[in-house]
Amino acid sequence: MKKTIIFSLIMALVFTMAACAGTNAQIKNIQDRGVLRVGAKVDVPRFGYLNPATNEMEGLEVDISRVIAKDIIGDKNAVSFFNITAQTRGPMLDNGEIDIVIATFTITEERKESFNFSRPYFTDELGYLVLSDSAVAKPGDLEGKSIGVVQASTARAALEEEIVHLGIDAAIKEYGSYPEVKASLASGDVDAFVADKSILFGYIDENARLLDAGFNPQNYGIATKKGNDKLAAHIDSIIEQLENSGELAALIEKWGL
């Protein structure tokens, strides 16, 4: 009887150690590689942006990535950024090309079925960018007009609901990237550019202005591959530490968000 109990305890310990080794391997692989591979955007000023003047990545999400690299690897510069889009972020995570996605990725219940998400590091809402000389002063003025959004974002579905809520008839056009929507706005192909307000802030200039109205509040989270639970939990703890220390708020203020 004692032998049976001892054997059972030993086997339980073996299985526990194996499970821990498997999950810890997710972090150890990054440490052994010496580089955190981050899926980021390069066209969203103040979040993830490849500055053409310096050829360097910058923004809130870039800074958070460096904090994570410092924590896991011990070097804040041990980061390799991969340009992703709404269409490529999922496949690149799933096939192991990148370790995390931090790219204004909105947390939704549907997406939680496919990815692990950290707690939110930023909360935003959708807004409208229009030309400075546009007669559009409020969303209701978009009756009979065209609105541009980025493909595979949450903006289209939310905008469809908002159009019904506003009681207007407006056409929605999809584009591959934010710069493409902005270019279409500038050329007059669309009358408004709808995206997260924090993203639109980066596209305000002398020719474009942001309406005061907003809708569909949403949270951004850091995504990891489903099953990489140890890595996901560790990243979540880093965001929690940043919140508690006030460093996250300081970074948000740094980038004027």
C-alpha positions as CSV (number, residue, x, y, z in Angstrom):
1,M,0.0,0.0,0.0
2,K,2.8,2.4,1.0
3,K,4.7,1.5,-2.2
4,T,1.6,2.3,-4.3
5,I,1.1,5.7,-2.6
6,I,4.8,6.6,-3.0
7,F,4.7,5.5,-6.7
8,S,1.6,7.6,-7.3
9,L,3.2,10.6,-5.7
10,I,6.4,10.2,-7.8
11,M,4.4,9.9,-11.0
12,A,2.4,13.0,-10.1
13,L,5.6,14.9,-9.5
14,V,7.0,13.7,-12.8
15,F,3.9,14.9,-14.7
16,T,3.9,18.2,-12.9
17,M,7.6,18.8,-13.7
18,A,7.0,17.9,-17.3
19,A,4.1,20.3,-17.6
20,C,6.1,23.1,-16.0
21,A,9.0,22.4,-18.3
22,G,6.7,22.5,-21.3
23,T,5.2,25.9,-20.4
24,N,8.5,27.4,-19.2
25,A,10.0,26.4,-22.5
26,Q,7.8,29.1,-24.1
27,I,9.8,31.7,-22.3
28,K,13.1,29.9,-22.3
29,N,13.0,29.6,-26.1
30,I,12.9,33.4,-26.3
31,Q,15.7,33.7,-23.8
32,D,17.9,31.2,-25.7
33,R,17.2,32.9,-29.0
34,G,18.1,36.3,-27.4
35,V,15.5,38.2,-29.3
36,L,11.8,38.9,-28.7
37,R,9.9,38.7,-32.0
38,V,7.1,41.3,-32.1
39,G,4.4,41.7,-34.6
40,A,3.8,45.4,-34.8
41,K,2.3,48.0,-37.1
42,V,4.6,50.5,-38.8
43,D,2.0,53.0,-40.0
44,V,0.3,54.0,-36.8
45,P,1.9,57.2,-35.3
46,R,2.3,57.2,-31.6
47,F,1.6,53.4,-31.3
48,G,3.8,51.5,-33.8
49,Y,5.5,53.7,-36.4
50,L,8.6,53.3,-38.5
51,N,9.9,56.9,-38.5
52,P,11.2,57.6,-42.0
53,A,13.6,60.3,-40.7
54,T,15.4,57.9,-38.3
55,N,14.4,54.5,-39.8
56,E,13.6,53.5,-36.2
57,M,10.5,52.1,-34.7
58,E,8.7,54.3,-32.1
59,G,5.5,54.6,-30.2
60,L,3.7,53.3,-27.1
61,E,3.6,49.7,-28.3
62,V,7.3,49.8,-29.2
63,D,8.1,51.0,-25.7
64,I,6.0,48.3,-24.1
65,S,7.8,45.7,-26.3
66,R,11.1,46.9,-25.0
67,V,9.9,46.6,-21.4
68,I,8.9,43.0,-22.1
69,A,12.3,42.2,-23.8
70,K,14.1,43.7,-20.8
71,D,12.1,41.5,-18.4
72,I,12.5,38.3,-20.3
73,I,15.9,38.7,-21.9
74,G,17.5,41.4,-19.9
75,D,18.0,43.8,-22.8
76,K,15.4,46.3,-23.9
77,N,16.9,46.4,-27.4
78,A,16.6,42.7,-27.9
79,V,13.5,43.1,-30.0
80,S,12.9,42.3,-33.7
81,F,9.9,44.0,-35.1
82,F,7.8,42.4,-37.9
83,N,5.5,44.5,-39.9
84,I,2.0,43.0,-39.7
85,T,-1.4,43.8,-40.9
86,A,-4.9,42.8,-39.7
87,Q,-4.7,40.0,-42.3
88,T,-1.2,38.6,-41.4
89,R,-1.1,38.9,-37.6
90,G,-3.0,35.7,-36.9
91,P,-1.1,33.4,-39.3
92,M,2.3,34.8,-38.2
93,L,1.5,34.0,-34.5
94,D,0.1,30.6,-35.3
95,N,3.1,29.5,-37.4
96,G,5.6,30.7,-34.9
97,E,7.1,33.5,-36.9
98,I,6.5,36.0,-34.0
99,D,6.1,35.6,-30.3
100,I,3.6,38.3,-29.6
101,V,1.3,40.8,-31.3
102,I,1.1,44.3,-29.9
103,A,-0.5,46.3,-32.7
104,T,-3.7,48.2,-31.6
105,F,-5.3,44.7,-31.5
106,T,-8.8,45.0,-30.0
107,I,-9.8,42.4,-27.5
108,T,-13.1,40.7,-28.4
109,E,-14.8,37.5,-27.2
110,E,-14.6,36.0,-30.6
111,R,-10.8,36.7,-30.9
112,K,-10.3,35.2,-27.4
113,E,-11.2,31.8,-29.0
114,S,-8.2,32.1,-31.3
115,F,-5.6,34.0,-29.2
116,N,-4.5,34.6,-25.6
117,F,-4.8,38.2,-24.7
118,S,-3.2,40.2,-21.9
119,R,-5.2,42.6,-19.8
120,P,-5.8,45.9,-21.7
121,Y,-3.0,48.4,-21.9
122,F,-5.1,51.1,-23.6
123,T,-8.8,51.8,-24.1
124,D,-10.0,53.7,-27.1
125,E,-13.1,54.3,-29.3
126,L,-13.8,54.6,-33.0
127,G,-13.9,58.1,-34.5
128,Y,-14.3,59.9,-37.8
129,L,-11.6,61.8,-39.7
130,V,-12.8,64.1,-42.4
131,L,-11.2,66.8,-44.7
132,S,-10.7,70.2,-43.1
133,D,-13.0,71.9,-45.6
134,S,-15.6,69.2,-45.5
135,A,-19.2,70.1,-44.7
136,V,-19.5,67.1,-42.4
137,A,-19.7,68.4,-38.9
138,K,-21.3,65.3,-37.3
139,P,-21.8,61.6,-38.2
140,G,-25.4,62.3,-39.3
141,D,-24.0,64.5,-42.1
142,L,-22.5,61.4,-43.8
143,E,-25.9,60.5,-45.2
144,G,-25.4,59.3,-48.8
145,K,-21.6,59.4,-48.5
146,S,-18.7,56.9,-48.4
147,I,-16.7,55.9,-45.4
148,G,-13.3,54.1,-45.5
149,V,-12.1,51.5,-43.1
150,V,-9.2,49.0,-43.0
151,Q,-9.9,45.4,-43.9
152,A,-10.2,42.7,-41.2
153,S,-10.5,45.3,-38.4
154,T,-13.4,45.5,-36.0
155,A,-14.3,48.9,-37.5
156,R,-16.5,47.6,-40.3
157,A,-19.0,45.6,-38.2
158,A,-19.1,48.4,-35.5
159,L,-19.7,51.0,-38.3
160,E,-22.5,49.0,-39.9
161,E,-24.3,49.0,-36.5
162,E,-23.6,52.7,-36.0
163,I,-25.0,53.6,-39.4
164,V,-28.2,51.8,-38.5
165,H,-28.2,53.6,-35.1
166,L,-27.8,56.9,-36.8
167,G,-30.5,56.2,-39.3
168,I,-28.4,57.1,-42.3
169,D,-27.5,55.5,-45.6
170,A,-23.7,55.4,-46.2
171,A,-21.4,53.2,-48.2
172,I,-18.4,51.4,-46.6
173,K,-15.2,50.9,-48.5
174,E,-12.4,48.7,-47.3
175,Y,-8.7,49.2,-47.8
176,G,-5.5,47.3,-47.0
177,S,-3.9,49.8,-44.7
178,Y,-4.4,53.1,-42.8
179,P,-2.3,55.2,-45.3
180,E,-4.5,53.8,-48.1
181,V,-7.6,55.0,-46.4
182,K,-6.1,58.4,-45.7
183,A,-5.0,58.7,-49.3
184,S,-8.5,57.9,-50.4
185,L,-9.9,60.6,-48.1
186,A,-7.4,63.1,-49.5
187,S,-8.4,62.3,-53.1
188,G,-12.1,62.4,-52.3
189,D,-12.8,58.7,-52.9
190,V,-14.3,58.6,-49.4
191,D,-15.8,61.3,-47.3
192,A,-14.7,60.0,-43.9
193,F,-12.0,57.7,-42.5
194,V,-13.2,55.6,-39.5
195,A,-10.7,53.9,-37.2
196,D,-9.7,54.0,-33.6
197,K,-9.3,57.6,-32.5
198,S,-5.8,57.0,-31.3
199,I,-4.9,55.9,-34.8
200,L,-6.7,58.8,-36.4
201,F,-4.8,61.3,-34.2
202,G,-1.7,60.4,-36.2
203,Y,-3.3,61.3,-39.5
204,I,-4.6,64.8,-38.5
205,D,-2.9,67.5,-40.5
206,E,-3.7,70.9,-42.1
207,N,-6.0,69.0,-44.5
208,A,-7.8,66.7,-42.1
209,R,-9.7,67.1,-38.8
210,L,-11.3,64.7,-36.3
211,L,-14.9,64.9,-35.4
212,D,-15.8,65.1,-31.7
213,A,-18.1,62.2,-31.9
214,G,-17.0,58.6,-31.1
215,F,-18.5,55.2,-30.7
216,N,-17.8,51.5,-29.8
217,P,-15.3,51.7,-26.9
218,Q,-12.6,49.0,-27.1
219,N,-9.6,47.7,-25.3
220,Y,-6.2,46.9,-26.8
221,G,-4.3,43.8,-25.6
222,I,-1.1,41.9,-26.3
223,A,-1.9,38.6,-28.1
224,T,0.0,35.3,-28.0
225,K,-0.5,32.0,-29.6
226,K,-3.3,29.9,-28.1
227,G,-1.6,27.3,-25.9
228,N,1.3,29.5,-25.0
229,D,-0.3,30.1,-21.6
230,K,2.9,30.5,-19.6
231,L,4.1,33.3,-21.9
232,A,0.7,34.9,-21.9
233,A,0.5,34.9,-18.1
234,H,4.0,36.3,-17.8
235,I,3.2,39.2,-20.2
236,D,0.0,39.9,-18.4
237,S,1.9,40.2,-15.1
238,I,4.3,42.7,-16.8
239,I,1.3,44.9,-17.9
240,E,0.0,44.6,-14.3
241,Q,3.3,45.8,-12.9
242,L,3.4,48.7,-15.4
243,E,-0.1,49.7,-14.3
244,N,0.6,49.5,-10.6
245,S,3.9,51.4,-10.9
246,G,2.4,54.2,-12.9
247,E,4.9,53.5,-15.7
248,L,2.1,52.6,-18.2
249,A,0.3,55.9,-17.5
250,A,3.7,57.7,-18.0
251,L,4.2,56.0,-21.4
252,I,0.7,56.9,-22.5
253,E,1.3,60.5,-21.5
254,K,4.7,60.4,-23.2
255,W,3.1,59.7,-26.6
256,G,0.3,62.2,-26.1
257,L,-2.5,59.6,-26.0
